[in-house]
Amino acid sequence: KGIFFQASGSSKLPLTYRLRYEEYGRDFRPAGASVSSATRNAEGHIGWAFTKGFNARGRIQKTRANLESDNPTDTMTYGLNLTGPLGSLDVTRQESNDKDDTVDTLNHTVNLNINVPKFYNWVGRIGYQYQNLYNRLPNTIDTEMHQVSLSADYPIDIYDFKGTITPGIMARKTYNYTSKSLDVSPKFAIRLVRGPHSLDYNINRLDQRRLTTGGTDVITTTQALNYRYTKDRHTIGLEAQSGYRVPDPGRSIDYYKLSAFWTYQFDKPPVTVAARPVTPVKEEIPSPKAMLFDISNIPPDTKLDDAVSILKKNNIIKSVEEENLLVYETRILEEIDLRQRLALIHKNRRITKSAIIIDLGFMDRPGEIIQTFEKIRSTLLNTYGNPSGFYERGSVGPNLLSDIRTGQFIRITEWSRPGGIIRFGMPRRLDNQVRMEIQFAPAFPQYTETLWSVEEVR
């Protein structure tokens, strides 16, 4: 059986709320649905929209897994989220236990992202992540992790190539009763564009130190380069990757990869269709919106000032501005409790691409990642209807994150809209970040060319 109920609404105050209950038996497995069988879930959300673009949101969620079994697992989650022009803060407390007392955990997580105001043309970012995994069962290991990251973008102009350089560093300390480790990772990225030419380069060094006797220290250096020349329907590309791993003690490992290609697009470029006037229909009870803003309202070639005005009417204001880029910290997908950003890429004050970026944060379990992905895709299907194209390669396994980074796992869904194409997927990136992106652009590379992420948004 399957039971689903949801109620949401707002008031004259800047207050929103949502209540949801769903229950699915162990034999309930509808094809193509983003639900988990043998699960009962009840959750409540309340939000408040402040002035100047800030939004606060609290949630309470209780989930029972392995429903209709002899040993169900109950999970209680409390969360608080704050987003705005200065960045985002997400605090979560999660408690899980099962009937047979084989699971009894208490986890706390903090994810803080701060956008530093522009200083001498530098645009900075500060990140702090904290995770405490407390296992209440006897003879088990508790783990605590602190991570700090700093990075900044600076605009450059070299022989008419315009772009940005991005130096950064990350430090992470993890410890429990049996081991301690310190990871330090300096990195550098550069992006250059001139006419039909574009170049992205990324280098990263990860120094992993085990602060206990008998541990293995590892230094890993990776580099990636992506060059594109695009003219009309022709694209010439060059990709290069290399890596060097040195364990101590142990033997070093290095690898190199070089590929070149030429692509010809047989599809005709999208035709911009003028929108016909629509007479608004007054609803007695407005239907709840799963997407708080629809990026199809900002098609490619829209004037930048008009796009900013449209966002302002939806209380999306005060972006972080970089060279040919505006980034807003804001929630777009109402039912997704992950960090979300809206990016506007422009040239000559006209939009070339818009994107919604969903960061995974601490999410690393393949089942949870795919369920979130399917929930977002379901929202897009309800918003845009049947897709105009889709492509799938690879299966979900324990190495899902690695498969996405290497291009072995691909999930892409597209919708044709006036002025371009909306694409949703998990693209490969030069910095090896894994995230989900919804983009609206005039055209995209072929499905198997997985480097289509908005690289300039880090």
C-alpha positions as CSV (number, residue, x, y, z in Angstrom):
1,K,0.0,0.0,0.0
2,G,1.0,3.6,-0.4
3,I,-0.3,6.6,1.5
4,F,0.7,10.2,0.9
5,F,-0.6,13.5,2.3
6,Q,0.8,17.0,2.1
7,A,-0.5,20.4,3.2
8,S,1.4,23.7,2.7
9,G,0.6,27.3,2.7
10,S,1.4,30.9,3.7
11,S,-0.2,33.9,5.5
12,K,-0.2,37.6,5.3
13,L,2.9,37.4,7.4
14,P,6.2,36.3,5.6
15,L,5.5,32.9,7.1
16,T,5.3,29.6,5.2
17,Y,4.6,26.1,6.4
18,R,4.5,22.5,5.1
19,L,3.2,19.3,6.7
20,R,3.8,15.9,5.0
21,Y,3.0,12.3,5.8
22,E,3.8,9.3,3.7
23,E,3.7,5.5,4.3
24,Y,4.8,2.8,1.9
25,G,4.6,-0.9,2.5
26,R,7.4,-3.3,1.8
27,D,5.8,-4.5,-1.4
28,F,5.1,-0.9,-2.7
29,R,7.5,-0.3,-5.6
30,P,6.0,1.9,-8.3
31,A,8.0,2.2,-11.4
32,G,9.8,5.5,-11.8
33,A,8.8,6.9,-8.4
34,S,11.2,8.5,-6.0
35,V,9.9,6.6,-2.9
36,S,11.4,4.0,-0.6
37,S,9.4,0.9,0.2
38,A,8.9,-0.2,3.8
39,T,9.1,3.4,5.0
40,R,6.9,5.7,7.1
41,N,7.8,9.4,7.2
42,A,6.2,12.4,8.9
43,E,7.7,15.9,8.7
44,G,6.9,19.5,9.4
45,H,8.6,22.7,8.0
46,I,8.2,26.3,9.0
47,G,9.8,29.2,7.2
48,W,10.1,33.0,7.7
49,A,11.2,35.4,4.9
50,F,13.2,38.4,6.4
51,T,13.9,41.6,4.6
52,K,17.0,42.0,2.5
53,G,16.8,38.5,1.1
54,F,17.3,36.4,4.3
55,N,15.2,33.3,4.9
56,A,15.1,31.0,8.0
57,R,13.6,27.6,8.0
58,G,13.1,24.9,10.7
59,R,12.1,21.3,10.3
60,I,11.2,18.2,12.3
61,Q,11.2,14.8,10.7
62,K,10.5,11.3,12.0
63,T,11.1,8.3,9.8
64,R,10.7,4.6,10.3
65,A,12.7,2.3,8.0
66,N,12.2,-1.4,7.6
67,L,8.5,-0.9,8.1
68,E,6.5,-4.2,8.6
69,S,9.6,-6.0,9.8
70,D,10.6,-7.4,13.2
71,N,13.3,-4.8,13.6
72,P,12.3,-1.4,12.4
73,T,14.7,1.6,12.7
74,D,13.4,5.0,13.8
75,T,15.2,8.3,13.0
76,M,14.3,11.7,14.5
77,T,15.8,14.7,12.8
78,Y,15.8,18.4,13.8
79,G,17.1,21.0,11.5
80,L,17.6,24.8,11.2
81,N,18.6,26.5,8.0
82,L,19.4,30.2,7.3
83,T,20.2,31.5,3.8
84,G,20.9,35.0,2.5
85,P,23.3,37.3,0.7
86,L,26.1,36.6,3.2
87,G,25.9,32.8,2.8
88,S,24.1,29.9,4.4
89,L,24.0,28.0,7.7
90,D,22.6,24.5,8.2
91,V,22.5,22.8,11.7
92,T,21.1,19.3,12.1
93,R,20.6,16.9,15.0
94,Q,19.7,13.3,14.1
95,E,19.0,10.4,16.4
96,S,18.5,6.8,15.2
97,N,17.7,3.5,17.0
98,D,16.2,0.2,16.2
99,K,14.0,-2.3,18.1
100,D,16.7,-4.8,18.8
101,D,19.2,-2.2,20.1
102,T,21.7,-2.9,17.4
103,V,21.6,0.7,16.3
104,D,21.7,3.7,18.7
105,T,23.4,6.8,17.3
106,L,23.3,10.5,17.8
107,N,24.7,12.8,15.1
108,H,25.2,16.5,15.0
109,T,26.3,18.4,11.8
110,V,27.0,22.1,11.1
111,N,27.6,23.5,7.6
112,L,28.5,27.1,7.4
113,N,29.3,29.0,4.2
114,I,30.2,32.7,4.2
115,N,30.4,35.0,1.2
116,V,33.1,37.6,1.8
117,P,32.3,41.1,0.3
118,K,34.5,42.2,-2.6
119,F,37.8,43.5,-1.5
120,Y,40.3,45.0,-4.1
121,N,38.4,42.9,-6.7
122,W,38.9,39.7,-4.7
123,V,35.6,37.8,-3.9
124,G,36.2,35.4,-1.1
125,R,34.4,32.4,0.5
126,I,34.8,30.9,4.0
127,G,33.5,27.4,4.8
128,Y,33.2,25.5,8.1
129,Q,31.9,22.0,8.5
130,Y,31.5,20.1,11.8
131,Q,30.3,16.5,12.3
132,N,30.0,14.6,15.5
133,L,29.0,10.9,15.1
134,Y,28.2,9.5,18.6
135,N,27.5,5.8,18.9
136,R,25.8,4.9,22.2
137,L,26.3,1.2,21.9
138,P,29.1,-0.3,24.0
139,N,32.6,-1.0,22.5
140,T,31.9,1.3,19.5
141,I,33.9,4.2,18.1
142,D,32.7,7.9,18.1
143,T,34.1,10.3,15.5
144,E,34.4,14.0,15.4
145,M,35.4,16.1,12.4
146,H,36.2,19.8,11.9
147,Q,36.9,21.3,8.5
148,V,37.8,24.8,7.4
149,S,38.1,26.0,3.8
150,L,39.2,29.4,2.3
151,S,39.1,30.4,-1.3
152,A,38.8,33.6,-3.4
153,D,38.3,34.6,-7.0
154,Y,40.2,37.4,-8.8
155,P,39.4,38.6,-12.3
156,I,42.2,38.6,-14.9
157,D,42.8,39.7,-18.4
158,I,45.7,38.0,-20.3
159,Y,46.1,38.8,-24.1
160,D,42.4,39.4,-24.4
161,F,41.6,36.2,-22.5
162,K,39.3,37.2,-19.7
163,G,38.6,35.0,-16.7
164,T,39.3,34.3,-13.0
165,I,42.0,32.7,-10.9
166,T,40.9,30.9,-7.7
167,P,43.5,29.9,-5.0
168,G,42.2,28.1,-2.0
169,I,43.1,25.8,0.9
170,M,41.2,23.3,3.0
171,A,42.2,21.8,6.4
172,R,40.3,18.9,8.1
173,K,40.9,17.2,11.4
174,T,39.3,13.9,12.3
175,Y,39.7,12.0,15.5
176,N,38.2,9.2,17.6
177,Y,39.4,7.0,20.4
178,T,41.8,5.0,18.2
179,S,43.1,7.3,15.6
180,K,43.6,11.0,14.6
181,S,44.3,12.5,11.2
182,L,45.0,15.9,9.7
183,D,44.3,16.6,6.0
184,V,45.6,19.8,4.3
185,S,44.7,20.5,0.7
186,P,45.9,23.7,-1.1
187,K,44.4,24.1,-4.6
188,F,44.4,26.5,-7.5
189,A,42.1,27.0,-10.5
190,I,42.0,29.2,-13.5
191,R,39.3,29.9,-16.1
192,L,40.0,31.9,-19.3
193,V,37.6,32.8,-22.1
194,R,38.1,34.7,-25.4
195,G,35.5,34.5,-28.2
196,P,35.1,30.8,-29.1
197,H,38.0,29.7,-26.9
198,S,37.5,28.5,-23.3
199,L,40.1,27.0,-20.9
200,D,39.7,25.5,-17.4
201,Y,42.6,24.3,-15.3
202,N,42.6,22.9,-11.8
203,I,45.5,21.5,-9.6
204,N,45.0,20.1,-6.1
205,R,47.4,18.6,-3.5
206,L,46.0,16.6,-0.6
207,D,48.4,15.9,2.3
208,Q,46.9,13.3,4.6
209,R,48.7,12.8,7.9
210,R,47.8,10.1,10.3
211,L,48.7,11.3,13.8
212,T,48.9,7.9,15.4
213,T,51.6,5.2,15.4
214,G,51.3,2.8,12.5
215,G,49.2,5.0,10.3
216,T,50.0,5.6,6.6
217,D,50.6,9.1,5.4
218,V,49.5,9.9,1.8
219,I,50.2,12.8,-0.5
220,T,48.1,13.0,-3.6
221,T,48.5,15.5,-6.4
222,T,45.9,15.8,-9.2
223,Q,45.7,18.1,-12.3
224,A,42.9,18.5,-14.8
225,L,42.6,20.7,-18.0
226,N,39.7,21.3,-20.3
227,Y,39.9,23.3,-23.5
228,R,37.0,24.0,-25.9
229,Y,36.8,25.8,-29.3
230,T,33.2,26.3,-30.3
231,K,32.3,27.8,-33.7
232,D,28.7,27.5,-35.0
233,R,27.9,23.8,-34.8
234,H,31.5,22.7,-34.5
235,T,33.3,22.0,-31.2
236,I,36.9,20.9,-30.8
237,G,37.9,19.8,-27.3
238,L,41.0,18.7,-25.4
239,E,41.0,17.1,-22.0
240,A,44.0,16.1,-19.9
241,Q,44.3,14.6,-16.4
242,S,47.2,13.4,-14.3
243,G,47.6,12.2,-10.8
244,Y,50.5,11.2,-8.4
245,R,49.9,9.4,-5.1
246,V,52.7,8.8,-2.6
247,P,51.9,6.7,0.5
248,D,54.4,6.5,3.3
249,P,55.1,3.6,3.8
250,G,54.3,2.2,0.4
251,R,54.9,2.5,-3.4
252,S,53.9,5.6,-5.4
253,I,51.3,5.5,-8.2
254,D,50.9,7.9,-11.1
255,Y,48.5,8.1,-14.0
256,Y,48.0,10.2,-17.1
257,K,45.0,10.6,-19.4
258,L,44.7,12.7,-22.6
259,S,41.8,12.9,-25.0
260,A,40.8,15.0,-28.0
261,F,37.6,15.2,-30.0
262,W,35.6,17.0,-32.6
263,T,31.8,17.3,-32.4
264,Y,29.3,18.5,-35.0
265,Q,25.8,19.3,-33.8
266,F,23.2,18.2,-36.3
267,D,20.4,19.6,-34.2
268,K,19.2,23.0,-35.2
269,P,19.7,25.8,-32.7
270,P,16.6,26.6,-30.5
271,V,14.3,29.3,-31.8
272,T,13.3,32.0,-29.4
273,V,9.5,32.1,-29.3
274,A,7.8,35.2,-28.1
275,A,5.6,34.5,-25.0
276,R,1.9,35.0,-25.6
277,P,0.0,37.1,-23.0
278,V,-1.7,34.9,-20.5
279,T,-4.7,36.1,-18.5
280,P,-4.1,35.2,-14.8
281,V,-6.7,33.0,-13.2
282,K,-7.5,33.8,-9.6
283,E,-7.4,30.7,-7.4
284,E,-9.4,30.5,-4.2
285,I,-6.7,28.1,-2.7
286,P,-3.3,28.5,-4.4
287,S,-1.6,25.2,-5.1
288,P,1.7,24.6,-3.3
289,K,4.8,25.2,-5.3
290,A,7.6,22.7,-5.2
291,M,9.8,25.2,-7.1
292,L,9.9,28.7,-5.5
293,F,11.3,30.1,-8.8
294,D,11.3,28.8,-12.3
295,I,14.5,29.4,-14.3
296,S,12.6,29.2,-17.5
297,N,11.4,32.7,-16.7
298,I,15.0,33.8,-17.5
299,P,15.7,32.4,-20.9
300,P,19.1,32.9,-22.6
301,D,19.5,36.3,-24.2
302,T,17.5,38.0,-21.5
303,K,18.9,41.4,-20.5
304,L,20.8,41.2,-17.3
305,D,18.9,44.1,-15.7
306,D,15.6,42.4,-16.6
307,A,16.7,39.1,-15.0
308,V,17.7,40.9,-11.8
309,S,14.4,42.7,-11.7
310,I,12.5,39.4,-12.1
311,L,14.5,37.8,-9.3
312,K,13.9,40.9,-7.1
313,K,10.1,40.5,-7.4
314,N,10.6,36.9,-6.0
315,N,12.6,38.3,-3.0
316,I,15.9,36.9,-4.5
317,I,18.2,39.8,-4.0
318,K,21.8,40.8,-3.2
319,S,24.0,38.5,-5.3
320,V,27.7,37.9,-5.1
321,E,29.0,39.5,-8.3
322,E,32.1,38.3,-10.2
323,E,33.3,38.6,-13.8
324,N,30.3,37.8,-16.0
325,L,28.6,36.0,-13.1
326,L,26.0,36.6,-10.4
327,V,25.4,34.0,-7.6
328,Y,22.5,34.1,-5.2
329,E,22.3,32.1,-2.0
330,T,18.6,31.1,-2.0
331,R,16.3,28.1,-1.7
332,I,14.6,27.2,-5.0
333,L,13.5,23.6,-4.5
334,E,11.1,23.7,-1.5
335,E,11.4,20.0,-0.5
336,I,15.2,19.7,-0.7
337,D,17.1,20.5,2.5
338,L,20.5,21.0,0.9
339,R,22.5,24.1,0.1
340,Q,21.1,25.7,-3.1
341,R,22.5,28.6,-5.3
342,L,21.1,30.3,-8.3
343,A,23.7,31.4,-10.8
344,L,23.3,33.8,-13.8
345,I,26.1,33.7,-16.4
346,H,26.1,36.7,-18.7
347,K,28.1,38.3,-21.5
348,N,27.7,41.9,-22.7
349,R,24.9,42.3,-20.1
350,R,22.8,39.5,-21.6
351,I,22.1,36.1,-20.0
352,T,23.9,33.2,-21.7
353,K,23.0,30.5,-19.0
354,S,21.2,30.2,-15.7
355,A,21.7,27.4,-13.3
356,I,20.4,26.0,-10.0
357,I,23.2,24.3,-8.1
358,I,22.5,21.8,-5.3
359,D,25.5,20.9,-3.1
360,L,25.4,17.4,-1.4
361,G,27.1,18.6,1.8
362,F,27.7,15.5,4.1
363,M,25.5,13.3,1.9
364,D,27.7,10.4,0.6
365,R,25.4,7.3,0.7
366,P,24.5,6.2,-2.8
367,G,20.9,5.3,-1.9
368,E,20.3,8.7,-0.3
369,I,21.9,10.6,-3.2
370,I,19.8,8.8,-5.8
371,Q,16.6,9.3,-3.8
372,T,17.3,13.0,-3.6
373,F,18.1,13.1,-7.4
374,E,14.9,11.3,-8.2
375,K,12.9,13.6,-6.0
376,I,14.3,16.6,-7.8
377,R,13.7,15.0,-11.2
378,S,10.1,14.3,-10.1
379,T,9.6,17.9,-9.3
380,L,10.9,19.0,-12.7
381,L,8.7,16.5,-14.4
382,N,5.7,17.9,-12.6
383,T,6.8,21.4,-13.6
384,Y,7.9,20.9,-17.2
385,G,6.0,17.8,-18.3
386,N,7.5,15.0,-20.4
387,P,11.2,15.4,-21.2
388,S,12.4,16.0,-24.7
389,G,15.5,13.8,-24.1
390,F,17.2,11.7,-21.4
391,Y,20.3,9.5,-21.1
392,E,21.4,7.0,-18.5
393,R,24.6,5.0,-18.2
394,G,25.9,3.0,-15.3
395,S,24.2,1.5,-12.2
396,V,24.0,2.6,-8.6
397,G,26.7,1.0,-6.5
398,P,28.9,1.6,-3.5
399,N,31.3,3.6,-5.6
400,L,28.7,6.0,-7.0
401,L,30.7,9.2,-6.2
402,S,33.8,7.8,-7.9
403,D,31.7,6.7,-10.9
404,I,30.3,10.2,-11.3
405,R,33.8,11.7,-11.1
406,T,35.1,9.4,-13.8
407,G,32.1,9.7,-16.1
408,Q,31.0,6.1,-15.7
409,F,27.7,7.1,-14.1
410,I,25.5,9.5,-16.1
411,R,21.9,10.6,-15.5
412,I,20.7,13.4,-17.7
413,T,17.1,14.7,-18.4
414,E,16.3,17.6,-20.7
415,W,13.3,19.7,-21.5
416,S,13.0,21.9,-24.6
417,R,11.7,25.4,-23.7
418,P,11.4,28.6,-25.7
419,G,14.9,30.0,-26.1
420,G,16.9,26.9,-25.1
421,I,17.0,23.6,-23.2
422,I,16.7,22.9,-19.5
423,R,19.1,20.1,-18.4
424,F,19.3,18.3,-15.0
425,G,22.0,15.9,-14.0
426,M,25.2,15.3,-12.0
427,P,28.0,16.6,-14.3
428,R,31.7,15.8,-13.9
429,R,33.9,18.6,-12.6
430,L,37.6,19.4,-12.8
431,D,37.8,19.9,-9.0
432,N,36.1,16.5,-8.5
433,Q,33.1,18.0,-6.6
434,V,29.9,16.0,-7.0
435,R,26.7,18.0,-7.0
436,M,23.4,18.3,-8.9
437,E,22.7,21.1,-11.4
438,I,19.7,22.4,-13.3
439,Q,20.8,24.5,-16.2
440,F,19.0,26.6,-18.8
441,A,21.1,27.3,-21.9
442,P,20.8,27.6,-25.7
443,A,22.4,24.2,-26.2
444,F,24.5,21.5,-24.4
445,P,27.2,19.1,-25.4
446,Q,26.3,15.5,-26.3
447,Y,25.2,13.3,-23.4
448,T,28.5,11.3,-23.1
449,E,30.5,14.5,-22.7
450,T,30.2,14.9,-19.0
451,L,32.2,18.1,-18.4
452,W,29.2,20.4,-18.6
453,S,29.2,21.8,-15.1
454,V,29.2,25.5,-14.3
455,E,32.9,25.4,-13.4
456,E,33.1,29.1,-12.4
457,V,30.7,28.5,-9.4
458,R,32.8,26.7,-6.8
